[in-house]
């Protein structure tokens, strides 16, 4: 299971708006500076992500919560998002080259195949957007962060 800590910043009915800060997962690795994953993660280091999650624990604003999602759901979603457009691109290119099309037509049909793959991915996303397998879950409340009320300043 993948776990991440976040802070509840707002409540919208039965949903909690949770902010999480990306942390470098592979900082202890020796090849972090030459690895593509390490370079990508350094770009996102410190970024704050906002998610609306079902408030199953009745968390309050300022609570620090633990979010969880199965690793397999992230893997399956990643494979689908990357592989389907590539399959579309390659299959359309192969079909057009099978009919002895000229190179510009093969390139164009490859582009059409890529777009078709992206549209299939978008349609699949709409089907599984509410699937529990792909949804973050709030599993525990760690601590409550004391939030100070905003100071109002009068401008003369």
N, C-alpha and C positions, 0 to 999 in steps of 0.2 A: 504494500500500500504506500502511496505517496502521501506525505503529510506536510502541511504548511501552517504556520501560525499567522493569524490575522487579527485585526482590531475592528470591532463593529463600530461603524461611523454613523449609521442611520437605520431606521426601521421603516419599512413600507408594508403595512399589514402583517402578513405572516412571513415576509421576506426580511432578511437582514442584509444591509450593504456592508460588505467586509472588504477592508483594504489590506493587501498583502504586499510585502516588499521582497523583490527577487533577491535571492542570495546565491552566491557562487557555489554550486554543488561540487565542483571538481577542483577546489582551491588547493587541496592537499596533493594533487597529482603532480608528478615530476614533469610531464610534458604539456602542462596547461597552456604555456605560451605558444606552442606550435600546433596544438590540436584545434581543429575547426570548431568543435563544440565549446572548448574553453574560450576561444575568441568571440564566439557569438554570445556566450554567457557574460563575458566582460562588458559587452555592449549594453546588455540589459541589467547589469548590476546596479542596484539602487533604484530601479524603476518601481513605481507603485502601481499595482493592479487593483482594479475595482471589480468586485463580483457581487451579484445578488444571489443569496443562498437561502434556502428554506430555514427559518428560525426554529428548528426542532427542539432546541434546548432552552427556549425563552430567554435568549441572551439580551442584555441591555446595551445601550450605547456606551461605549468605552470598555466593554468586556473584551479580553483577549481570548480568542477561541482557536481550537485546532480544527483544521479542515482536512478532509481525507478523500482520496479517490484511488480506485484500483489502478495499478501500473498497467495492467493489460488493456484497460480502456484507453489510456493515453497512447499505448503502442498501436492498438487497432485503428484509432482515429488518425494517427500520424501516417500509418501505412496507407490508409484509404486516401487521405488528402494528397499524398505525394505520388502514389502508384497509379491511381486511376487516370489523372491527366497525362502521365507518361505513357500509359497503355493506349490512350486515345491518340496521342501524337504518333507513336510508333505504328499502330495498326493502320491509321489513315495513310501514313507514308508508305507502308508496305503494299496496301491495296492500290494506291495510285501508281507505284512503281511496277506492280504486277501487270497493269494495263499499259506498260511502256510509256508512261507520261513523261513529258520533258521536265527538266529540273525545276523551273519556276512553279509548275503545277504541283509537283511533289512537295515543294516547300509550302505552298499555299494550303494544300490538303493537310499537311502536318499541323499547320497553324489551326485549321478548322478542327482537327482531331483534338488538339490541346484545349480549345475552347469547349468542345463537346465534353471532354473529360472534366473540365472545371464546372460545367453546368450539371453534370451527373453528381459531382461532389456537393454542389450547392443543394441539389434536390435531396440527396442523402442526409445532409445536415438538417434540413427541415424535418425529415422523418424522425431523426433520433434526438432532436434538440431537447425533448422532455423525457427521454429515456433515462431511467434511474442509473443505468450502468455508466453513463457518461456525465453524471451530475456530481458536483462537489457536495460533500455532506459535512455538516458541523458535528463533530464527535465529542468535544468536551470544552468546557470553559476553564481556562488556566487562571486568569486573574482579571480583576477589574481595574482599568486604568482610570485614575481620577482626572476628570476633565474640568478645567476651570471655566467659568462663564466668561464670555468675551467682554472685554473692558470697553465701555462706551465712552468716547471722548467727544466733548462738545467743542465745536469750532466757533470761536467768537467772530 
